[in-house]
Amino acid sequence: MASLWKSTVVTLEMIKWEHSVFALPFALTGAVLAAGGWPTLRVLGWIIVCMVAARSAAMASNRLADAQLDAANPRTAMRALPAGALSKGFVAGFVVVSIALFVVGAAMLNRLTLELAPVALAVVLAYSYMKRLTRWSHVVLGLALGIAPSAAWIAVRGSLDIRIVVLTAAVLLWVGGFDVLYACQDFEHDRKVGLNSVPQAFGITAAFWIARGMHLGMLLLLCWLIELFGLGRIAMLGVGLVAILLLYEHSIISPKDLRRMNAAFFTLNGVISVVFFGFVAADVLLHK
């Protein structure tokens, strides 16, 4: 039992489970918009279970698929799998358990969420192999997180409204943009071993401009979302704060200085998602 617990803790550390905060607030935004307020605690609880389980399965699967690649990359060689702190068998078992928990959560919500569970799993698990196939793997990662608000809408309503797909597109561009920036750290390594990425294909400077364009597109989509749902000044203020945070994120790193990438990638993006959710939820609840 002690060994099982230790391996589980190491696995959770490896997949950075606390970074579920990236997509979870956007899922909750979709749920609040769908319900026109707070959904029931039961629905909210199962949405959170599904979100954490799906992300855990995806991240653990990614680490499993990339174990050899991580071992060859000085930046990632000390991750748990290449360093020998975990066995591939244990991580594979963790993936299976996470998938099972996700399916149970989907079944507890409604029929459509259960029917679409395999589609959601296919999307979130596909990213692990995309960097071997296309330079635009960042977009696949964006889609993996971007389906969260649409999935949450379906969890609440049992159907899909095209308006919430705008938020999915916004999250896709947001995640894709910061993943392009994050991949700049592996520019030399990716070119050496032949892995695909936007920085590897176009260079670091061009990658920064592509990421900036994606984040600008995200802001435009968020403004459109507010108009589509008839939200007010509070929600628009939230978009303004997201814009300021994105501007700051881009100001602390540059093509010639990536030293603060972790602060931009982990800390600021977590704040961005929480801020947007908070202001949209406040707007919806105050005008309920």
PEKATA-V189082 format. One record per residue. N is the residue number from 1. PHI is phi in degrees with one decimal (999 if undefined). OMEGA is omega in radians with two decimals (999 if undefined). Layout:
n->N phi->PHI omega->OMEGA
n->N phi->PHI omega->OMEGA
//
This chain:
n->1 phi->999 omega->3.14
n->2 phi->-63.5 omega->3.13
n->3 phi->-67.0 omega->3.11
n->4 phi->-62.6 omega->3.14
n->5 phi->-63.1 omega->-3.13
n->6 phi->-62.4 omega->3.14
n->7 phi->-65.6 omega->3.11
n->8 phi->-65.3 omega->3.12
n->9 phi->-62.3 omega->3.12
n->10 phi->-62.5 omega->3.12
n->11 phi->-64.0 omega->3.12
n->12 phi->-63.3 omega->3.06
n->13 phi->-66.4 omega->-3.11
n->14 phi->-62.3 omega->-3.09
n->15 phi->-89.0 omega->3.14
n->16 phi->50.7 omega->-3.03
n->17 phi->-59.4 omega->3.14
n->18 phi->-65.7 omega->3.13
n->19 phi->-79.7 omega->2.94
n->20 phi->-57.5 omega->3.13
n->21 phi->-62.3 omega->3.11
n->22 phi->-59.0 omega->-3.02
n->23 phi->-97.7 omega->-3.06
n->24 phi->-56.5 omega->3.12
n->25 phi->-61.2 omega->3.09
n->26 phi->-70.8 omega->3.03
n->27 phi->-62.8 omega->3.12
n->28 phi->-65.7 omega->3.06
n->29 phi->-61.2 omega->3.10
n->30 phi->-60.2 omega->-3.14
n->31 phi->-66.3 omega->-3.14
n->32 phi->-65.6 omega->3.11
n->33 phi->-64.4 omega->-3.14
n->34 phi->-65.6 omega->-3.09
n->35 phi->-84.5 omega->-3.03
n->36 phi->66.9 omega->-3.08
n->37 phi->158.4 omega->3.12
n->38 phi->-78.5 omega->2.99
n->39 phi->-68.9 omega->3.12
n->40 phi->-63.6 omega->-3.14
n->41 phi->-60.4 omega->3.12
n->42 phi->-60.7 omega->-3.14
n->43 phi->-64.2 omega->-3.14
n->44 phi->-60.5 omega->-3.13
n->45 phi->-63.0 omega->-3.13
n->46 phi->-72.3 omega->3.03
n->47 phi->-62.4 omega->3.14
n->48 phi->-64.3 omega->3.09
n->49 phi->-58.4 omega->-3.12
n->50 phi->-63.0 omega->-3.13
n->51 phi->-62.4 omega->-3.09
n->52 phi->-66.6 omega->-3.13
n->53 phi->-66.9 omega->-3.13
n->54 phi->-65.1 omega->3.13
n->55 phi->-65.9 omega->3.13
n->56 phi->-61.8 omega->3.10
n->57 phi->-62.1 omega->-3.10
n->58 phi->-65.4 omega->-3.10
n->59 phi->-67.9 omega->3.13
n->60 phi->-66.3 omega->3.09
n->61 phi->-63.1 omega->3.11
n->62 phi->-63.0 omega->3.12
n->63 phi->-65.3 omega->3.13
n->64 phi->-67.3 omega->-3.12
n->65 phi->-65.7 omega->-3.05
n->66 phi->-99.0 omega->-3.05
n->67 phi->-54.8 omega->-3.13
n->68 phi->-70.7 omega->3.10
n->69 phi->-64.4 omega->3.12
n->70 phi->-63.9 omega->-3.13
n->71 phi->-64.1 omega->-3.11
n->72 phi->-87.5 omega->-3.10
n->73 phi->-104.4 omega->-3.12
n->74 phi->-54.6 omega->-3.11
n->75 phi->-70.5 omega->-3.02
n->76 phi->-118.0 omega->-3.04
n->77 phi->-62.4 omega->-3.11
n->78 phi->-95.3 omega->3.01
n->79 phi->-63.6 omega->-2.93
n->80 phi->-56.7 omega->-3.10
n->81 phi->-69.5 omega->3.12
n->82 phi->-64.5 omega->3.14
n->83 phi->-81.2 omega->3.12
n->84 phi->85.4 omega->3.14
n->85 phi->-77.7 omega->3.11
n->86 phi->-135.8 omega->3.05
n->87 phi->-94.1 omega->3.10
n->88 phi->-63.8 omega->3.13
n->89 phi->-62.3 omega->-3.13
n->90 phi->-66.1 omega->-3.12
n->91 phi->-65.3 omega->3.08
n->92 phi->-61.9 omega->3.08
n->93 phi->-62.9 omega->3.10
n->94 phi->-62.0 omega->3.11
n->95 phi->-62.0 omega->-3.13
n->96 phi->-61.9 omega->3.14
n->97 phi->-63.5 omega->3.13
n->98 phi->-64.0 omega->3.11
n->99 phi->-63.0 omega->3.13
n->100 phi->-61.0 omega->3.12
n->101 phi->-64.2 omega->3.10
n->102 phi->-61.9 omega->-3.12
n->103 phi->-64.6 omega->3.09
n->104 phi->-61.2 omega->3.12
n->105 phi->-60.2 omega->3.12
n->106 phi->-62.7 omega->3.14
n->107 phi->-65.6 omega->-3.12
n->108 phi->-78.0 omega->-3.11
n->109 phi->-89.7 omega->3.06
n->110 phi->-161.9 omega->-3.03
n->111 phi->-63.4 omega->-3.08
n->112 phi->-66.7 omega->3.11
n->113 phi->-63.0 omega->3.11
n->114 phi->-68.5 omega->-3.14
n->115 phi->-64.4 omega->-3.11
n->116 phi->-90.6 omega->-3.12
n->117 phi->-56.1 omega->3.11
n->118 phi->-61.9 omega->3.11
n->119 phi->-65.8 omega->3.12
n->120 phi->-60.9 omega->3.13
n->121 phi->-64.3 omega->3.12
n->122 phi->-61.1 omega->-3.14
n->123 phi->-66.9 omega->-3.03
n->124 phi->-71.9 omega->3.14
n->125 phi->-87.4 omega->-3.07
n->126 phi->-67.7 omega->-3.05
n->127 phi->-55.5 omega->-3.08
n->128 phi->-54.9 omega->-3.04
n->129 phi->-111.5 omega->-3.03
n->130 phi->-68.4 omega->-3.10
n->131 phi->-65.4 omega->3.06
n->132 phi->-83.1 omega->-3.00
n->133 phi->-113.5 omega->-3.02
n->134 phi->-147.2 omega->3.07
n->135 phi->-70.5 omega->-3.09
n->136 phi->-99.2 omega->3.07
n->137 phi->-58.4 omega->3.12
n->138 phi->-59.3 omega->3.13
n->139 phi->-69.8 omega->3.10
n->140 phi->-65.2 omega->3.06
n->141 phi->-61.6 omega->3.10
n->142 phi->-60.2 omega->3.11
n->143 phi->-66.4 omega->-3.13
n->144 phi->-58.7 omega->3.09
n->145 phi->-84.9 omega->-3.06
n->146 phi->-68.6 omega->3.14
n->147 phi->-71.4 omega->-3.08
n->148 phi->-56.9 omega->-3.13
n->149 phi->-65.3 omega->3.09
n->150 phi->-67.1 omega->3.11
n->151 phi->-63.9 omega->3.12
n->152 phi->-66.5 omega->3.08
n->153 phi->-60.6 omega->3.12
n->154 phi->-61.8 omega->3.13
n->155 phi->-62.0 omega->-3.12
n->156 phi->-84.7 omega->-3.00
n->157 phi->-95.8 omega->-3.03
n->158 phi->77.2 omega->3.12
n->159 phi->-156.4 omega->-3.11
n->160 phi->-116.0 omega->3.04
n->161 phi->-105.8 omega->-3.07
n->162 phi->-59.0 omega->-3.12
n->163 phi->-62.8 omega->-3.09
n->164 phi->-72.9 omega->3.09
n->165 phi->-64.6 omega->3.06
n->166 phi->-61.8 omega->3.10
n->167 phi->-69.0 omega->3.05
n->168 phi->-58.9 omega->3.12
n->169 phi->-64.6 omega->3.13
n->170 phi->-64.1 omega->3.13
n->171 phi->-66.1 omega->3.09
n->172 phi->-56.5 omega->-3.13
n->173 phi->-67.9 omega->3.13
n->174 phi->-63.7 omega->-3.13
n->175 phi->-66.4 omega->3.12
n->176 phi->-57.7 omega->3.14
n->177 phi->-63.6 omega->-3.11
n->178 phi->-76.0 omega->3.04
n->179 phi->-72.7 omega->3.02
n->180 phi->-59.3 omega->3.12
n->181 phi->-62.9 omega->-3.11
n->182 phi->-62.8 omega->-3.12
n->183 phi->-68.7 omega->3.11
n->184 phi->-61.6 omega->3.13
n->185 phi->-64.3 omega->-3.07
n->186 phi->-106.5 omega->-3.08
n->187 phi->-52.2 omega->-3.09
n->188 phi->-65.2 omega->-3.12
n->189 phi->-64.1 omega->-3.11
n->190 phi->-63.1 omega->3.10
n->191 phi->-67.3 omega->-3.11
n->192 phi->-66.3 omega->-3.05
n->193 phi->-98.8 omega->3.08
n->194 phi->84.4 omega->3.06
n->195 phi->-83.2 omega->-3.08
n->196 phi->-89.8 omega->3.00
n->197 phi->-166.5 omega->3.08
n->198 phi->-62.6 omega->3.09
n->199 phi->-60.0 omega->-3.14
n->200 phi->-63.8 omega->-3.08
n->201 phi->-80.6 omega->-2.98
n->202 phi->-115.4 omega->-3.06
n->203 phi->97.1 omega->-3.04
n->204 phi->-67.3 omega->-3.11
n->205 phi->-61.4 omega->3.11
n->206 phi->-63.5 omega->3.12
n->207 phi->-61.6 omega->3.11
n->208 phi->-62.0 omega->3.13
n->209 phi->-68.4 omega->3.08
n->210 phi->-63.5 omega->3.11
n->211 phi->-63.1 omega->3.10
n->212 phi->-61.9 omega->3.11
n->213 phi->-64.1 omega->3.12
n->214 phi->-65.1 omega->-3.13
n->215 phi->-72.3 omega->3.03
n->216 phi->-65.0 omega->3.08
n->217 phi->-60.1 omega->3.10
n->218 phi->-59.2 omega->-3.10
n->219 phi->-63.4 omega->3.11
n->220 phi->-64.1 omega->3.12
n->221 phi->-67.6 omega->3.10
n->222 phi->-64.5 omega->3.08
n->223 phi->-64.2 omega->3.11
n->224 phi->-64.3 omega->3.12
n->225 phi->-58.0 omega->-3.13
n->226 phi->-61.9 omega->3.10
n->227 phi->-66.5 omega->-3.11
n->228 phi->-61.2 omega->-3.10
n->229 phi->-95.5 omega->3.12
n->230 phi->63.1 omega->3.12
n->231 phi->-77.1 omega->-3.01
n->232 phi->-110.7 omega->-3.01
n->233 phi->-66.9 omega->-3.12
n->234 phi->-64.1 omega->3.12
n->235 phi->-63.4 omega->3.13
n->236 phi->-65.7 omega->3.06
n->237 phi->-62.6 omega->3.09
n->238 phi->-59.9 omega->3.09
n->239 phi->-63.8 omega->3.10
n->240 phi->-60.6 omega->3.12
n->241 phi->-67.8 omega->3.07
n->242 phi->-60.8 omega->3.12
n->243 phi->-61.5 omega->3.13
n->244 phi->-64.6 omega->3.13
n->245 phi->-65.6 omega->3.09
n->246 phi->-65.6 omega->3.10
n->247 phi->-61.0 omega->3.11
n->248 phi->-66.1 omega->3.11
n->249 phi->-56.0 omega->-3.13
n->250 phi->-75.0 omega->-3.12
n->251 phi->-81.6 omega->-3.06
n->252 phi->-93.5 omega->3.04
n->253 phi->-132.4 omega->3.13
n->254 phi->-151.5 omega->3.11
n->255 phi->-55.3 omega->-3.12
n->256 phi->-100.6 omega->-3.10
n->257 phi->-145.6 omega->-3.11
n->258 phi->-104.0 omega->-3.00
n->259 phi->-62.3 omega->-3.10
n->260 phi->-100.6 omega->-3.11
n->261 phi->-60.3 omega->-3.12
n->262 phi->-63.0 omega->3.10
n->263 phi->-63.9 omega->-3.14
n->264 phi->-69.0 omega->-3.02
n->265 phi->-75.5 omega->-3.02
n->266 phi->-89.3 omega->-3.02
n->267 phi->-67.8 omega->-3.03
n->268 phi->-66.3 omega->-3.13
n->269 phi->-68.7 omega->3.02
n->270 phi->-62.9 omega->3.12
n->271 phi->-65.0 omega->-3.12
n->272 phi->-57.5 omega->-3.09
n->273 phi->-66.3 omega->3.14
n->274 phi->-67.6 omega->3.14
n->275 phi->-61.6 omega->-3.11
n->276 phi->-62.0 omega->3.11
n->277 phi->-58.9 omega->-3.09
n->278 phi->-58.1 omega->-3.08
n->279 phi->-75.7 omega->3.09
n->280 phi->-66.8 omega->3.14
n->281 phi->-61.2 omega->3.12
n->282 phi->-62.7 omega->3.13
n->283 phi->-62.6 omega->-3.13
n->284 phi->-63.1 omega->-3.06
n->285 phi->-70.3 omega->-3.13
n->286 phi->-73.4 omega->-3.13
n->287 phi->-108.3 omega->-3.11
n->288 phi->-68.2 omega->999
//
